């Protein structure tokens, strides 16, 4: 039972970190173009190398 003293705060920290990362991604508009990548791969000028 003593291990729960360590595991509960660690799990809360990791959950909070995951939530913060998700909210950061939402704030920076990472999920706005849901159809773009799916349609872009079907075009004839698709390039496997990412643009830099």
C-alpha positions as CSV (number, residue, x, y, z in Angstrom):
1,X,0.0,0.0,0.0
2,X,2.9,2.3,0.5
3,X,3.6,2.3,-3.3
4,X,0.3,4.1,-3.9
5,X,1.9,7.2,-2.3
6,X,4.2,7.3,-5.3
7,X,2.0,5.9,-8.0
8,X,-1.0,8.2,-7.6
9,X,0.9,11.5,-7.8
10,X,3.0,10.1,-10.8
11,X,-0.2,9.1,-12.6
12,X,-1.8,12.5,-11.9
13,X,1.3,14.2,-13.2
14,X,1.4,12.2,-16.4
15,X,-2.4,12.7,-17.0
16,X,-2.0,16.4,-16.5
17,X,1.0,16.5,-18.8
18,X,-1.0,14.6,-21.5
19,X,-3.9,17.1,-21.1
20,X,-1.6,20.0,-21.3
21,X,0.0,18.6,-24.5
22,X,-3.5,18.1,-26.0
23,X,-4.6,21.6,-25.1
24,X,-1.4,23.1,-26.5
25,X,-2.0,21.2,-29.8
26,X,-5.6,22.5,-29.9
27,X,-4.4,26.0,-29.2
28,X,-1.8,25.9,-32.0
29,X,-4.4,24.5,-34.5
30,X,-2.7,21.2,-35.1
31,X,-6.1,19.4,-35.8
32,X,-7.7,21.9,-38.2
33,X,-7.0,20.3,-41.5
34,X,-8.5,16.8,-41.0
35,X,-9.3,16.1,-44.7
36,X,-6.2,17.8,-46.2
37,X,-3.7,15.0,-45.6
38,X,-6.1,12.3,-46.6
39,X,-6.8,14.1,-49.9
40,X,-3.2,15.2,-50.5
41,X,-1.9,11.6,-50.7
42,X,-4.3,10.9,-53.6
43,X,-3.0,13.6,-55.9
44,X,-0.5,12.9,-58.7
45,X,2.0,15.4,-57.4
46,X,2.3,13.7,-54.0
47,X,5.9,13.8,-52.7
48,X,7.1,11.4,-50.0
49,X,9.6,13.9,-48.7
50,X,8.2,16.4,-46.3
51,X,8.6,20.1,-47.2
52,X,11.0,22.0,-45.1
